Amino acid sequence: MSAKKGIRLHGNRTIEALLKELAQLEDMNTFEPLQAQKLPRVPRTEALRVINLIKEKRDNSLKGRTCVDGRPQRKCISKEQAASPTVSTEALLCTLVVDAHEDRYVATADVKGAYLQAEIDDYVILKLDGKVVDVFCNLNPRYKDFVVMEGNKKILYMRLVKALYGCVKSALLWYELFVDS
């Protein structure tokens, strides 16, 4: 659900979940602020929008999720340049059936902030607006110097340093890092 809807439904629990997510992004050095005045007009208009979402987990806890609306990248990056190998559902199910039949032990692992481990190899500009700008400025006061007003909205332009969910090449970058490691 959107962050706005989450705040309406869950109030401060949503804000706490978003703060935790944004703090992780800040700790992982995911962004680099940019001076809007130094950006040419075209890159500013093509900046990718940052989206904040809330996921309600099975235990009723809330998880903040930040992603990028990477749809504009699709016209510049072909599927061949961005596709990462992924197991088919059928292959996974076959493997699980064999594992169950042979009483094999199966382990899974979760890599915290997996995509954020991979550095992005393109120059990607993000555009943050609204209340999330204030949150970022509270997390790191140095961002205040980079905030501009466009119309009646606060805007913060950032360069993406790490792969973030929603960018077309993020899955491939994570896969390559995982395989190389």
C-alpha positions, 0 to 999 in steps of 0.5 A: 500500500502507499505510504499515505494510505499506510499513515491513514490506516496505521498512523505512527507505526507507518512513520516508524517503518518508513524511518527505519527503511530510509535510515537503512538507505542512508546507512548504505550510502544509497544516494548522493545529493545533487545541486538542482541549479547545476543540473541541465533541464533535460536530466531534471525532467527525466529524473526517476520518481522515488516511491515509498510503500508499506507492507503489512507482514503476517505478524501485523508488523509493518515494513517500509519499502522504498523503490524507484519508478523505473519505467522511463528507463525501459525506453533506454535499456533493452531487456537483453541489457537488464535481464538476470537469470531467474529460476522458472517456477516449474524448475523450483517446484520440481526441485522442491518435490525431489527434496521432499521425496528424498528427505533432504534438508533445505536451507534458505537465506535472506540478504538484508538490503540485497540490492543495496549491496550492488553499486549501480553502473549508470548515472541515474538521477532521482527526484524526491518530493513531498514529506519524504524530503523533510524526513531525509533532511532530518536523517542527514541535515546536509541534505537541506542545502540541496532542497529546492522549491518547484512550484509549492513543492520541496524537491531533492535531486539525488544521484543513485549510487546503489542498485534500488528496487525498481531500476531496470538493471538492479536485479542483474547487478545484484545477480552479478555481485552475488555470483562474483562473491 
